[in-house]
Each structure stands twice: as C-alpha cells, then as structure tokens.
Amino acid sequence: MRSPSIRVGAVLVAAVLAYTSCGTLMPGADSAGGASGNGPGVTGDSVKVVFIGTDLTATASMTGFKNADVGKPADQVEALESYVNANGGIAGRKLVAVYREYEASKDSPAAETTLCSQITQDDRAFAVVLTGQLQSNARPCYAQRRTLMLDATLIADDRATFTQLNPYLWTATYPEYDAFAESFLAVLIREKFFEGRKEAGLVAADTPANRSIFDRLVVPSLAGIGVKVDVSWIDTTSLGTLNSGLSQAAVNLRGREIDRVFFLGGARIAPFFMTSAKAQSFTATYGISTFDSPIFMVNNPGTVPPESLEGMIGIGFAPANDVPDSQLGFPATDAEKRCLNIYEQAGITFPKRENARVAFTYCDAALLLQGAAAELGSDLNAAAWGAAAQKLDFATAGGFGGKIGPGGYAAGTGYRVLKYDTGCSCFTYQGEVTPLGQ
C-alpha cells in the first residue's frame, strides 16, 4: 500500500495540472475576417454555447480535501438557458446550452485536445465557458478554431495571452493578471509586509506569465524599497519536479533565514508549499491572494498548518473564494441578487456564497454573452462580440467591478485588501473595493 504522502503527491500533480496554465502559446489567432458575418455554431435562429463543469470528486476522495458543494452545474446551465431565452435570447436567437463535464484528475494535453475537438467539431459551439481547462494547448486550440472563450477559471491570464488570442479569449468574472499583480505588490508594500527586510521569498509556478510579471513588476517594485527577491520557480510538470521544487524552496528560504514569502500564479501551490515548509521546519509570514484559494486553506487544516495562516495578507477579488458570509453578507450586490434570482426561478438555491462560486461564474458568462450580443443582429462573431463587450455596462456577480472597457478583456476590475483574522479563524476584507492596477 502506498504511503499517504505518495498518494497525496500523485493526486497533487493532477490537481496542479488542473489549476495551472500559461505554457508556450501557439501562434496568434486569426480574426476570422473582421466583424462581419456569423461565427461557428450560429444559425439564423440559434446559438450553441458549451458550459464545461470540472469534476473534482475523484481528487477530493483521494486526498481528503474538503471542497464546498457547488450543487448541480448541469441544472444551473439549464436555468440560465431558460432565462436567456425568455428574455430575448442571444442576438435574437435561441440559446442552445450544452453541459460537458471534465474529470480534473485525468487532465493532460491530450485530454484537452480531445475536449477541444468535441466542443469545436462535434458540438460546433459558438462559445465555450471554461472551468479548469488549463493545459498550455487548451486556449490556443479554441482560438484557432474561432471559438469564443469565456474563461470562468481562476487562473493567471495575462495581457499578452489575451492579446495573442484576441478576439477569442475573455473573462466575465476574474481580472487580467497584469493589473492584479500591480495591485498585489502595491498592497503588500503599503501594508508594510516587507518592512525591516532586505530580502523576501517568492514561490511561483514556472510559467511565461509569471516570468514576465517577475521581470517587469516584481523586481523593480521591490528594488524600489530596497528588497531583494529570492525566487523559487516551481516546475509542475511531474511529481518529481513538483515535490522536489517545493521542498527545495523551503530549504533554501530556511537557509537564508527569510521570513516573508509571497506567491504568484495560483495553482494552489501556496497551501501545498506550506505543507512542505512544515516538513522542512520552515516558517514564515505569507503574502497571498484569491489565486491561492484562501477558503480552501481555511477548510483544509490537514493540508495547511493552521499556524501558517497567521499574519497572511494580500488582496481578494472573488468573495466566494475569499471570505465567509459572516464577513460579507450574502448576497451583497445587485449582480449577486440578479443571478440568485435567475436560479431561484428554477428552484435552485445556495446556502452560502461559497456554494455558488461556480454558479456565479456561469451566470456572469451567460449574461455578458447575452448583453454584448444584444445589438449584433446578423453579425454574431467573436470580433463583433468583443468590440461590443468592451462598450457594455456590465457588473460581475462572482467578482468586483464588471465593465471591461476599451482595450480590456476581463470583467474583474476591482479588489479588496484580504487578511487572516485569528479571532474568526477566517479571512476578512479590509477597506472598500479599489480599482485593480492601484
């Protein structure tokens, strides 16, 4: 029988592969002839959209990780289809919503290619709502096949990725990575996270997006306050490189007596690093964000040593992934109330915001898709839709902000300072919503 550490490690690779992105992108997408005519999956009276549901059941059962129940995504998609069609459809056409489930523990480049082919060739979808398709070949595959992507996955899509895949890649809930990183660093500096230190540690997934952010933002920002960054790049491509990378990072940071560590890129590297750090007798105060799954860390004390949470600080941009309802009333915004009402009409309710985290991203995607298509008429294609989306007055239910704006690709445009509170043993928000990039 395999030891618990080996068993968890094996699943960890699958989990990380299911939550990381930003490998080398394929050549830029074709704009499909500009903003005239219809895209794939569009007929005179219907528009086909595929909603992907990422199944984490196998991963949770093998590791013992606790993930809040997100209900039945297939029913949520059906509810959104009914609502959209009862309220004008998509550019006057009937929305045909298809739900496809994807097993996260079996994620691989080959599996992503198969899924992309199913959606673009078998389903012939106009748009796909992504939730966990994070291999480096996934997004370029959809773009090359002229399929609009509404990314509902908590990953680091940077401006270079959005630009290269324009006009096919968008997110109705989460932020653009560059703007996030600017705010994340600014908050850590303002909150005196690095005060009194000449050196700080950074643990990051080894991706092009993170490498770019490190060179362009991290190094100059911290050099400006006299702090050198000791970076540990984590290769997540195999069990061996992942485990050795996390362990070696902890050893190196312990050896240099660094006690301030922050993370880039998400992938739940933060909580798993903290487990490795404990095994190496390394302790620090951590800088974190929504990308590091704060609620996951609180809900899984067996994975994240509770003492590691003390003093954590950073930024949050998606309440369902950040804080409990005791710290932010549920629902809190008109956008949340609108989406909840749509689901309630179909008999679907959620006991807590955390349970609605997937449903909110689906709702955001459906409403953004509908709103930007409203005036397109006969020209329903990715380029025309994207131009309309950048002019739309939209509010996101799953995040902060909503209006994409000229030149933007992401509806998540705000954040709040995020801190761990030992009094409630939970994360809390501080201050008001601030525009990302500040």
Secondary structure, 3 states (H helix, E strand, C coil): CCCHHHHHHHHHHHHHHCCCCCCCCCCCCCCCCCCCCCCCCECCCEEEEEEEEEECHHHHHHHCCCCCCCCCHHHHHHHHHHHHHHCCCECCEEEEEEEEEEEHHHCCHHHHHHHHHHHHHHCCCCEEEECCCCCCCHHHHHHHCCCEEEECCCCCCCHHHHHHCCCCEEECCCCCHHHHHHHHHHHHHHCCCCCCCCEEEEEEECCHHHHHHHHHHHHHHHHCCCCEEEEEEECCCCHHHHHHHHHHHHHHHHHCCCCEEEEECCCCHHHHHHHHHHHCCCCCEEEEEHHHCHHHHHHCCCCCCHHHHCCCEEEECCHHHHCCCCCCCCCCCHHHHHHHHHHHCCCCCCCCHHHHHHHHHHHHHHHHHHHHHCCCCCCCCHHHHHHHHCCCCCCCCCCCECCCCCCCCECECEEEEEEEECCCCEEEEEEEEEECCC
